Amino acid sequence: MSKSPFLNSVCFFAVILFVIVPVQCAFAKNDLTPYQKAAIATRFASEVKYNFAGYDKFAQNYDSICRAELPNFVNTHSDEEFSDKLQLFANMLKDGHTCIGFSADVTYAPISHKRIGDKVFVKDVFSDEYTQKGVRRGTEIVAIDDMPVIEYGNKYVVPYIPSSTPQWSATYPFNSVNLTKGNRGVPVKLTFKNGNGKTFDITDNRQSPWGIVNPDMSIKFDSLPGNIGLLRIPSFQVNYFNDQEFLMLYEQKILPTKGLIIDIRDNTGGNSQVGQFIMMLLATDTIPQASWETPKYEAAYASWGKKWERETVASDSIVPFCISYPDEVPKYDKPIILLVNGSTFSAAENFTVLFKNAKRGKVVGTPTGGSTGNPIMIDLGWGYYGRICTRHEKLADGTEFIGVGIQPDVIVEETKSVIFGNGNVIEEAVKYLQIND
């Protein structure tokens, strides 16, 4: 297979940023004046009106809400209180790509975690100190600051993370490192339960050294029994993807398999061009695309009393490489299963859309996060910025998934086995691969 510049030939589909987790100010400073607070809030509300793809579906008048909330914004006693109220104001729009961001000196306990049902377990440990104290993969996190962990997350974490769906709010805030996020130097008490049922506490001042600062998010391939390939894609960020390396992986390891499982659970996005490149290798026929919508404002027409419109933009179908480069890219026509969950989000959902539009196989798992669409970044001044979703997308057949999630063909809930390896979802996926010997 020659080194053709396939990635450069991929048309722009959507550049999706990793979801912003709103942050808290490090100290109870009060540097912002009432005027500045009012300017930040009203600028965001104005930009929402002009740019938010879901504005026509928002049942209330956002400007009126902003005016009603202005006294609460300007009379806050600290910048931190103002920031909290501003985040809640943005999150009223119930869109996972629309939120407020600002810089602050925050950090986390050196562990990642994952919610399974109504429990939260340690997924990875990034500190020898924690390991020596008995924290390891599979250790349950029982409580944070003496509050049951789910209750703590629902009260102190979930409201401040933008969300389009209940499944995103029930999974993402409890995954990754979100639960222990806080101001550097401010202690947090973590209560764990080990495999023997014994509980123990660690008080972390959010200054513990991390053994691994940047966990490996690169694409990985494993072979399962029966010559089944398992392709794990933890992120669609461009800095984790090399097109030539993936072409080699495709030629040397994917093509010889009898079937393929693609795992994009907990993949919160990146750049949709990465996913499109991969799908153009795996599709066997042209991939139909639905039209998309974006807000449209024309000043002259507005002066005549015409309201905002939603412009509908037709999308060209995507031609896979096996058709556009038949002499260079062999067709992969083996069965494929795609694994998703409530933390499959943004560009990962765009990949799921392509997979379903291409009719390449079953989607297995739980409904996706239900949020995508090019966000615009707005400088609100004084260190604050707004991110606003500008594009509304659908499946090729017109099915809505924004605010709903992409529904799997087969529902399979994750069990604790996912913490330790392939897990029950992959075992179920193998059963649905229709492999002809």
Helices and strands as residue ranges (DSSP letters): H 6-9, H 34-51, G 55-57, H 62-74, H 79-91, E 99-102, E 106-107, E 111-116, E 119-125, H 128-132, E 140-144, E 147-148, H 149-156, G 158-160, H 166-171, G 172-174, G 178-180, E 182-183, E 188-193, E 199-204, E 220-224, E 228-232, G 238-240, H 243-249, I 250-254, E 259-263, H 272-282, E 292-296, H 299-303, E 309-313, H 321-324, E 336-340, H 347-358, E 361-365, E 375-381, E 384-389, E 410-411, H 417-420, H 423-432
